[in-house]
Structures are given as C-alpha cells and as structure tokens.
Amino acid sequence: MQQLKSSLLTFFVLGLLACGNNAAPAEENTSSESAPSELSSVQQDSLRQLYFHLLAAKRDTLPAVFIGEAGKLYPVDEALTDTSFFIFREQFLYAIRKKELFRLMDVIHPDIKVDFGGAGGVADFVQTWELDSPEKAANSRIWGILEKVLENGGAFTDGHTQFIAPYIFATWPQDSDAFEYWAITGSGVRLRSAPSLQSSTITMVSYDIVKYLETTEKQETIAGETHPWVKVELADGKQGYVYGKYAASSIDYRTAFERQPSGKWLMTFLVAGD
C-alpha cells in the first residue's frame, strides 16, 4: 500500500512538473540558470539592471559581509554578493508568497532531503508538505516556513556553489551548543522581567547568543504579529524574557540551494531539528 501511495505521488509530481514547464514564461531562462561566463554583455547589463530593481524593491536588507564577534551572531545575507543567485532567490521568494506550486516544484532537487531518517526525494517532499492536490497545497505550511527562511539571509559554502539559509544556521558558531543556545535577531531588544509588554526592562540586547530556558505559554500580539515570550539567560547570568519575534533557534527550519552544472539552482534540503 505504501509503495502504491509513493507511486501515485511520483506520478502526480511528474505531471505537475510537466504542466509547470509548459506554462513557464520564456524569460525565466535568462537569469539565474545561465552561467555568468556564457552571458553576453547585453545580458549582463540586463541582469545588473534586474538586480538593482529587485534590490530597491526590498523593504529591508541585511549586511552582505559577515562580522564575527564572540558572544554575538550578526545578520548577513551573502546573496547580495552574487547577482544571478540574488535574482533567482528574489524571484523564487515572490513565487513562494504567491503560493506558486509549479515554481516551487521546478526548484526541487530530485534527491531533496526533508528529514534525517528518510530516503528523501520528490515524492517524499510532496507527501511531507501535503502538496499532492491543489487544495492541500494551498493550505500547506511550507509557504510560510520558506518565506521566513528566505527572508533571513544566509551564506555561501563549497566554493560559492551552495547557499544555506537562514543566516542563523549558516553562520552559527561551532563552540555554541545549538540545543542550549539561541540567537537574538534584533538590535536593542528589551529583556523584560516578566512575559509581558507592560513589565519592566532589565536591559537591552543586540544580536546576542543567549542560553535558552523556555518558550512560555504567554503570547502577545504586537503590530499585528503574535509571538510567545521566550525566557533566556545572558552571558552575565541575567535572566528575563524577550519577545519571540526576536529570538531564534539555529536548528529551526533551514534550507540549501546548490548550483547545478547547467547553472540552475536547486533546493537540496528543507529540514528542522538535528
């Protein structure tokens, strides 16, 4: 029965990709799938113009260069240093916000990993994220998860052929236990005496690596966003609560894109935990 289900999923995915390829606009092949060395000067100029157009359209940008400092984890987005990858990512991010299933499946590597135990592959990806029908796909958790991951920077590895996101995972220091410590993802974040916006401020923290104590049941809505309060401990021993929007685990969802010999970028994993 399981084998039949897997076969049906594979059949669905292949059909989906075939439809997506037929529907794909011709201009999609002019940017991230072409090797820079093979581009004409006109194409390179067009890429640069598109790069700056997409860059100007971003509401917020992270620094393009990583700054290392003990006890801190500063944000970085090395995608800004690679024209073709930046264009690919921004176009893909736009498609994710629009929940474009064809575009998502076109970027999936045939051997994509979705956990640390399974065999992986496209059928496993479709089943894990409930993408086996348009109705299920429209309500899949993958859209919000991928959007959050892709909006939070990242770094290149393996000679610039792999991009890992978000930056919290890509640049996490090896001497900090990822299960014990979290990162503060903002500047001037208030450490409060209680899990409430009305509680007193103990101190302010900026991009600190902090000891994670617990995620409280207390949630609060601020500026239209709802997050829980997280209890943490600073390096000096102070304990308090930070608003969950500004605290993150390095082993939450993360992804990687690898450049193929053709120049196309494909997603090779989307996992959480360890």
C-alpha positions in Angstrom: 0.0 0.0 0.0 2.8 2.4 0.9 4.6 1.6 -2.4 1.4 2.3 -4.3 0.9 5.6 -2.5 4.5 6.6 -3.3 4.0 5.7 -6.9 0.9 7.9 -7.1 2.7 10.8 -5.5 5.5 10.4 -8.0 3.0 10.3 -10.9 1.3 13.5 -9.6 4.7 15.3 -9.3 5.8 14.4 -12.7 2.6 15.6 -14.2 2.8 18.8 -12.2 6.3 19.5 -13.4 5.3 18.8 -17.0 2.5 21.3 -16.7 4.7 23.8 -15.0 7.4 23.6 -17.6 4.8 24.1 -20.4 3.4 27.1 -18.6 6.7 28.7 -17.7 7.4 32.1 -19.4 10.3 32.2 -21.8 12.0 35.0 -19.9 12.6 32.7 -16.8 15.7 31.1 -18.5 17.5 34.4 -18.9 18.8 35.0 -15.4 19.8 32.5 -12.7 20.1 29.4 -15.0 22.8 30.8 -17.2 26.5 30.6 -16.3 27.9 34.2 -16.0 30.9 33.3 -18.2 28.4 32.5 -21.0 26.4 35.7 -20.9 26.8 38.4 -23.4 27.5 42.0 -22.3 23.9 42.9 -23.1 22.6 40.0 -20.9 25.0 41.0 -18.1 23.7 44.6 -18.3 20.1 43.3 -18.2 21.0 41.1 -15.1 22.6 44.1 -13.3 19.5 46.2 -14.0 17.2 43.5 -12.7 19.4 43.0 -9.7 19.2 46.7 -8.7 15.5 46.7 -9.4 14.9 43.8 -7.1 17.3 45.2 -4.5 15.4 48.5 -4.5 12.1 46.7 -4.0 13.3 45.0 -0.8 11.9 46.6 2.3 14.9 45.6 4.4 18.3 44.3 3.5 20.9 42.6 5.7 24.6 43.3 5.6 26.4 41.5 2.8 29.5 40.8 4.8 29.7 38.6 7.9 31.1 40.2 11.1 32.3 37.7 13.7 32.3 38.6 17.3 32.4 36.4 20.4 29.0 36.1 22.0 27.2 37.7 19.1 25.6 36.5 15.9 25.2 39.4 13.5 22.9 39.0 10.5 24.3 38.6 7.0 23.0 38.0 3.5 25.8 36.9 1.1 23.2 36.5 -1.7 23.7 40.3 -2.2 27.2 39.5 -3.5 26.1 37.2 -6.3 23.9 38.8 -9.0 22.5 35.6 -10.5 21.7 33.9 -7.2 20.2 37.1 -5.7 17.8 37.4 -8.8 16.9 33.7 -8.5 16.2 33.9 -4.8 14.1 37.1 -5.0 12.0 35.7 -7.9 11.6 32.4 -6.0 10.6 34.3 -2.9 8.0 36.2 -4.9 6.6 32.8 -6.2 6.5 31.4 -2.6 4.5 34.4 -1.4 2.1 33.8 -4.3 2.0 30.1 -3.4 3.0 29.1 -7.0 3.3 25.3 -6.8 4.7 24.9 -10.3 7.6 27.2 -9.5 8.3 25.5 -6.2 8.4 22.1 -7.7 10.7 23.3 -10.5 13.3 24.2 -7.9 13.3 20.9 -6.0 16.3 18.7 -6.4 15.4 15.0 -7.3 17.1 13.8 -4.1 15.9 16.6 -1.8 16.1 15.7 2.0 13.1 16.5 4.2 14.3 14.8 7.4 17.3 12.9 8.8 16.0 9.4 8.5 14.0 9.0 5.3 15.3 8.3 1.8 14.2 11.7 0.6 13.2 12.6 -3.0 10.4 14.5 -4.7 7.6 12.1 -3.7 8.7 12.3 0.0 8.8 16.1 -0.2 5.3 16.2 -1.7 3.9 13.9 1.0 5.7 15.6 3.9 4.4 19.1 2.9 0.9 17.9 1.7 1.3 19.1 -1.9 -0.4 16.2 -3.6 -3.5 18.2 -4.5 -4.2 21.9 -5.3 -6.5 22.1 -2.2 -3.9 20.7 0.2 -1.1 22.7 -1.4 -2.9 26.0 -0.9 -3.0 25.3 2.8 0.4 23.8 3.2 2.7 25.1 6.0 5.6 25.2 3.5 4.8 28.7 2.1 5.1 30.5 5.4 8.1 28.5 6.5 10.0 29.0 3.3 9.2 32.7 3.2 10.6 33.2 6.7 13.7 31.1 5.9 14.4 33.0 2.7 13.9 36.4 4.2 16.6 35.9 6.8 19.7 35.9 4.8 22.3 33.2 4.6 25.8 32.4 3.4 27.6 30.6 0.6 29.7 27.5 1.1 31.5 25.0 -1.0 33.3 27.5 -3.2 30.2 29.6 -3.8 28.2 26.7 -5.2 25.9 26.3 -2.3 23.8 28.8 -0.4 22.5 28.0 3.1 19.6 29.9 4.7 18.8 31.4 7.1 22.0 33.1 8.4 21.4 31.8 11.9 22.1 28.3 10.8 24.6 29.1 8.1 26.9 31.1 10.5 26.2 29.5 13.8 29.5 29.2 15.8 30.6 25.7 16.4 31.5 26.4 20.0 27.9 27.1 21.0 25.6 24.2 21.6 22.7 24.6 19.2 20.3 22.8 21.6 21.2 25.0 24.5 21.6 28.4 22.9 19.5 30.7 20.8 20.2 33.9 19.0 18.7 37.4 19.5 17.8 38.6 16.0 17.4 42.3 16.6 19.1 45.4 17.9 18.0 47.0 21.1 15.7 44.1 22.1 14.3 44.5 25.6 15.0 41.8 28.2 11.9 42.1 30.4 11.3 41.0 34.0 8.1 39.1 33.0 6.5 37.8 29.8 4.5 41.0 29.2 4.9 44.2 27.3 4.0 46.0 30.4 6.8 44.5 32.6 9.9 46.4 33.4 13.0 46.3 31.2 16.1 44.6 32.8 18.5 45.5 30.0 18.8 45.8 26.2 20.4 43.1 24.0 21.6 43.2 20.4 22.3 40.1 18.4 23.5 38.2 21.5 23.8 34.5 21.7 21.8 33.6 24.8 21.0 30.5 26.8 17.6 29.3 26.0 15.5 28.4 29.1 11.9 28.0 27.9 9.2 29.2 25.5 6.3 30.4 27.7 2.6 29.8 27.0 2.1 33.6 27.2 1.6 35.0 23.7 1.2 38.7 22.8 0.2 40.5 19.6 2.3 43.4 18.7 1.9 45.4 15.4 -0.3 42.7 14.0 2.1 39.8 14.8 1.6 37.2 17.5 4.5 35.5 19.2 5.2 33.8 22.5 7.6 35.2 25.1 10.9 33.3 25.4 12.8 33.1 28.7 16.6 33.4 28.2 19.8 33.9 30.2 22.5 36.3 29.2 26.3 35.6 29.4 26.4 37.7 32.7 23.8 35.5 34.3 20.8 37.9 34.0 17.6 36.1 33.2 14.5 37.5 31.6 12.0 37.4 28.8 12.3 38.5 25.1 9.5 38.8 22.6 9.6 35.6 20.5 9.9 37.6 17.2 13.4 38.4 18.2 14.7 35.1 19.4 15.5 32.1 17.2 17.0 28.6 17.3 19.7 27.8 14.8 18.1 24.3 14.3 14.7 25.6 13.3 13.8 25.2 9.6 16.7 25.8 7.2 17.4 25.1 3.5 20.1 24.9 0.9 20.4 25.6 -2.8 23.1 24.1 -4.9 24.2 25.3 -8.3 24.0 22.6 -10.9 26.4 22.2 -13.9 23.8 23.8 -16.0 23.9 26.9 -13.8 20.4 26.3 -12.3 19.9 26.5 -8.6 18.0 23.6 -6.9 16.9 23.2 -3.3 18.6 20.2 -1.8 17.1 20.1 1.7 14.4 21.7 3.9 14.7 20.3 7.4 14.4 21.2 11.1 15.9 19.7 14.2 19.0 17.5 14.2 
